[in-house]
């Protein structure tokens, strides 16, 4: 009997060791997978912010502005343009801080302050200026409609993320809505990545622009929903709360 008891104990110890190794392997896999996402995301996000800085010299000798030189002459469009790229730079920078578990646990004040800045800039500056500029966007009606949908969804998802945290104290729902909001912010990054890929693939300029735009918006939205789906117990509830 004593031998059987010792044998049973050894089996339990061995099982615990196996379970511990399995948990450690899952944690390591999750860590490396997240790094595979965050390292290029942070790099390209900061690169995009860096590349927008020359615009604030207010020089018009840039291809983007040269294509819209007649629009640039109108003060409302000109102000909206600079306000929008400023808002985009702020949102991309502050959004990076929102998904750090270390900051959330150890420096929660940074998370809260950066989050308030992000929400304020999106709701009052970024989304409204983007919505206005979509009427003058490059392309046809469908491309402008894509920008319009993005601006509306960016505003709505950010607003829901703010309400679920500030008023309802539902931080799980808050996280999911902010993932959706962040997916819209990242369209500025993914669009340029797709555009470069399709350019080297030999695609024509307009087809490249249109395809990169649609893939960025709906591709990012789809990836966000997949992340939420695999992270939530009741996916449909995340769409209504």
Order of alpha helices (4+ residues) and beta strands (2+ residues): alpha-alpha-alpha-alpha-alpha-alpha-alpha-alpha-alpha-alpha-alpha-alpha-alpha
